Amino acid sequence: MNLAGRDIDSRESLLKVELRRDRIPSWEEYPFNISAVRSLEAIEFRNPVTFIAGDNGTGKSTLLEAIAIAWGFNAEGGSRNLSFATTTAHSELHRFLRLTRNVRSSRDGYFLRAESFFNVASEIERLDAIPASAPPIIQAYGGKSLHEQSHGESFMTLVMKRFRGRGLYLLDEPEAALSPTRQLAFLARMRTLVNLQSQFIIATHSPIIMAYPGARILMVESGGVREVDYEETEHFRLTRDLLNRRESFLRHLCRDE
């Protein structure tokens, strides 16, 4: 499946991801047998913000992880300057991707995995404990230990302090750390960073985050990946139906057998 976007915007750092299908060893083995990969040919990123949505197990996080590793990020997250490993659970999909980049170089970039951000915070503390002439890494995050903040606080610190603009930011399920109010604050910060020529590619389940204006939404389903409108997503429809018909919705859902 080849997913083209709208006319190119020169701000984008990552222009295109192609799957080298002729090099796939077996379509019956992971990760090539999952929905996000099996029918994939190429995805063009021509919007400042792209969301990858879909049910659990469809492979949206696997695809985002592979893009991040192919770009040069650490598999567990962080900037391109962080290189560490507490696990080797990532797939080999990145070895079968071809990335097309803008000639304009990114000044910044980050890969956030909500599930392993704790490991990133620990690595920052480990590196800062080593005597060095350079300023501590944590200064780029506001100067306060990420471990001394709640999950949501540390994530907002990352977005508000560490993300500087003119960068590529790959985020895997950021809503895991954020209340609805902070998801809205995150949207506002995204707008600021987009205006600073940044690009976001985000795997998410959140109908709040997916509401970002002008974003492109790629839905991963059993048949592959397709572009959808916001109102077409299950995330929007289920949330709308629950809020509009809460009592009848829950009465049907929770009825006794």
N, C-alpha and C positions, 0 to 999 in steps of 0.2 A: 504494500500500500504506500503510495507516494502522496504525502500531504504537503501541498504548497500553501504558502501564506499570501499576504497582500504584498504590494510593492515594497521593495526593500527600504528600510530605514537605516541610515548610515551609523546610527548609534549602536546597533546590535554587534556584539562581539562574536557570538556563535550564530552562524548563518544556516548551517545545514548539518544534519546527522544522517549518514547512510549506513545501512547494514550490508556488509560484504557477504552476500548470500552464497556466493560461489565457494566460500571458504568454510561454511558451516559443516562440522564433522558429522552431526546427526541431528535431525529435527525431532527426534524422539527423546532427547536428553535435555535436562535443565542446563541453561536457561532458554534454550531455543524452542522448547515446547510450550512456553507460556504465551498468553494472548498478546502481550505487548511486543513480542518479538516474532512470532511465527509468520505473520503476514506483513511484517515491516519491510519496506524498501528504503524510504527516505522521509525525513521530516525537515521542512524548511522553517526556520524561526525568523519571522519577519515582523513580529510585534515586540514591543519592549517587555510585555508580560505574557507568558504562556503558562497555562495550567495543565497538568496531566492528572486526570481524575479517573476513577474506576473503583470497582469493588476490591476487597481484600483478595490477594492471590492472583490478580490479573497481571501483575508485573510492573506496575507504574514505578515503584520504588527501585526495582531492579534496573529498569531502563535509566532512571535518573542517576543512580549510582554509577552505572557504566559510562554515562556521558561525563560525569564528574571525574572519574579516574582517567578517562581518555584525555580530558582537558589538562590533567596534571595535579588534581587535588588528591589528598589522602583519602583512602576508602572509608575511614571513620569520621571524616569531616575536618574542617578547619581551612586555613588559607593554604596556598601552594607552598608556603615556607615550612609548614608543619609536616614532618615525616615520622610517623610512629605506627605501631600496630599492637593492639591487645588481642586481636583475633584475625583469622584469615577466612572469614565466612563469605567474603564477597565473591561474586561469580566472575567468570572469564569473559563475559560479554564485551567488555571494553576492548579486547583484542580484535574484535570483529567489527568495530565501528570506524568509520572515516568521518572526521570532523572538518567542515569548511569554516574557516575563521575570517573575520574582517581584517583587512590590512591594518586598520587602526587597532593598536594594542590597548588592552585593558590596563588601567592603572591599579585596579583593585579586583578582588574576587574572593568568593567564599563558598564552601559546601557545608550546609547544615544538615545533619541527621539528628532528629530529635532524640532518637534512642541511644545515640553515642556521644551527645554533647558533653556529658559528664566526663568521658574519657579525654575529650579535647581540653576541658578545664583542668584536668589532672596533669596533662602533658605541659600546659602552659606553666603551671606551678612548678613542675619538675625542672623545666628549662630555666625559669627565673631564679631557681635556687642555685644554679651554676654561676659562679662569679664571671662577669663579662663587662666589657667597657660600654656596650650598648645599653640603652634604657631597657627596663623590664618590659616584657611583652604585654603584661597586664595593663600597662599605661595606655595602650591602644584601645582597651576595653573600659576605660574610665578609672582605672587604678584600684578598684576594689575586687578582691577575689571573687570569682564566679561561684565558688563553692559556698561563699558566705551569703549568697542570694538564693531566693526561691528559683524554681525552674523558669517560671514566667518572667521574673525580674532579670535573670541572667540572659534570657533570650532577648528581651527588650534592650538590655544593655548592649548586646551584640549588634542589634539592628541600629540603635541610636548612636552608639559610640564607634564601633569598629567598622561598619559599612560607611565608606567615605564617598562613594559615587564613582561614576565612570568605571563600573565594574560588572562582572558576570556573577550573579548570585543564584546558586542552585540550592533549593530548600526542600527537604523531605518532611512533609507533614508538620509544618511549624505550628499548626493549631493545637498540637498535643501539649504545648506549654502555655497556651494563652487562653484567658477568659474571653467571653464575647466582647467586653469593653476593650481589652488589649488587642483583640483582633482588629477592631476598628482603628485603634491607634497605629497598628502595624500597616494598615492600608494607607493611612495618611503619610507615614514615613516612606512607604513604597513610592507614593506620588512624588515626594521630594527627591528621592533617589533617581526615579525615572527622569525627572526634569534635569538631573545632573548626569544624563546620558548613561544610565545603568540599564541592565537587562536582567530580568528575573525569569527563571524556569522553576516552577513549583509543583510538586506532587502533593495533592491535598484532598481531604474529604469535606472541607468546610464550605458551606454555602455563603458564609460571610466573606471569607477571603476570595472566593471565586467571583464575587460581585464586583471586583475591581473594574472600573470602566475601561472599555476598549481592549480588554484582555482576550486572548485566544484560548479556547478550551478544547483540549484533545481528550476524548473519552476512550478509555481502554475497555473493550468488551471481549466476549468469547470469540467474536469474529475478527478482532484486530483493533486498530486505532482509527477513529474518525473524529472530525471536527464537529462540534455541536454548539448551539446557542446556550446561553446561561439558563434560560427558562426550560430548556429541554433536558437538563441534567436531573437525574434521580434525586440528587442532593437538594436541589431547589424544590422539586415537586413534593417530596416527602415532608420537608420542613414546612412548606406552605400549607399542605393539607393538615398537618398536625396542628399548626397554629390556628387555622381557620375553623377546624372541626375537632377540637381537642377531645371533647367528651365522647362523641360518637366514635372517633378514631380509636381512642384508648379502650372504650367499651368493647369494640370488636376485637382489638388486639389481645385484650386481657380476659376475654370471656372464658368461663369454665367449660372444660370439655364434657 
